[in-house]
Structure formats: C-alpha cells, structure tokens
Amino acid sequence: MGIRELQGYATFFMTIVFVVILYGYIVYLYRSEKKGEKDYEKLGNIALDDEITSTPINSSNSILDEKKGEK
C-alpha cells in the first residue's frame, strides 16, 4: 500500500465524514426552526435590511426580562 492509495482512502473517508456532518447540521437547523426555537429566515435577512432605522431582530429588553425571570 503506497502513499497514493492511503491518500485516496483518507480523502474518501473524510468526504463521507464531512457529508454526514453537513446533513446532520441541516437537520438540526430544520428541527430547531420547526420547534420555534429560532427563526433563521429573520436572521438571514439581517444583511439585506441593514439600516440604522431598522427594527432589531431580538430586543435587549426581552433578554433582560428572561434573565430576571431566571433569578
């Protein structure tokens, strides 16, 4: 078994690993959006709607209210 053959096997194995990780991440994003944990469509529009007068996606008041509820 030469170095070329070993590199071929390693490349094939790493490609399979990265494809599995990618699909796992896609499924994670899909499930969390369906559960209502995050709205990735709103977060994706941040770059398109980038003006000083734009309304924030997450207001800091709601974050402060959540922290107060935890205490």
C-alpha positions in Angstrom: 0.0 0.0 0.0 1.6 3.2 -1.2 1.1 6.7 0.0 -1.1 7.5 -3.0 -3.5 4.7 -2.1 -3.5 5.8 1.6 -4.3 9.4 0.5 -7.2 8.1 -1.6 -8.7 6.2 1.2 -8.3 9.2 3.6 -9.9 11.5 1.1 -12.8 9.2 0.6 -13.3 8.7 4.4 -13.1 12.5 5.1 -15.5 13.3 2.4 -18.0 10.8 3.9 -17.5 12.3 7.4 -18.0 15.9 6.2 -21.1 15.0 4.3 -22.6 13.3 7.4 -21.7 16.3 9.5 -23.3 18.7 6.9 -26.5 16.8 6.7 -26.7 16.5 10.5 -26.3 20.3 10.8 -29.0 20.8 8.1 -31.4 18.5 10.1 -30.6 20.3 13.3 -31.4 23.7 11.7 -34.6 22.4 10.3 -35.8 20.8 13.6 -35.0 23.9 15.7 -36.9 26.1 13.3 -39.9 23.8 13.3 -39.9 23.8 17.1 -39.9 27.6 17.1 -36.6 27.9 19.0 -35.1 30.2 16.3 -36.3 31.9 13.1 -33.4 31.6 10.7 -35.3 33.4 8.0 -35.3 36.6 10.1 -31.7 36.1 11.0 -30.8 35.7 7.3 -32.4 39.0 6.4 -30.1 40.9 8.7 -27.6 41.5 5.8 -30.4 42.7 3.5 -32.1 45.0 6.0 -29.1 46.8 7.4 -30.2 50.3 8.1 -29.9 52.4 11.2 -33.7 52.8 11.4 -34.4 49.0 11.1 -36.1 47.3 14.0 -33.9 44.9 15.9 -34.4 41.2 15.5 -34.1 40.5 19.2 -34.7 43.4 21.5 -32.5 43.7 24.5 -35.5 44.2 26.8 -36.7 40.7 26.2 -33.3 39.3 27.1 -33.2 41.3 30.3 -36.7 40.1 31.2 -35.6 36.5 30.6 -32.5 37.0 32.9 -34.7 38.5 35.6 -37.1 35.5 35.4 -34.2 33.1 35.9 -33.1 34.7 39.2 
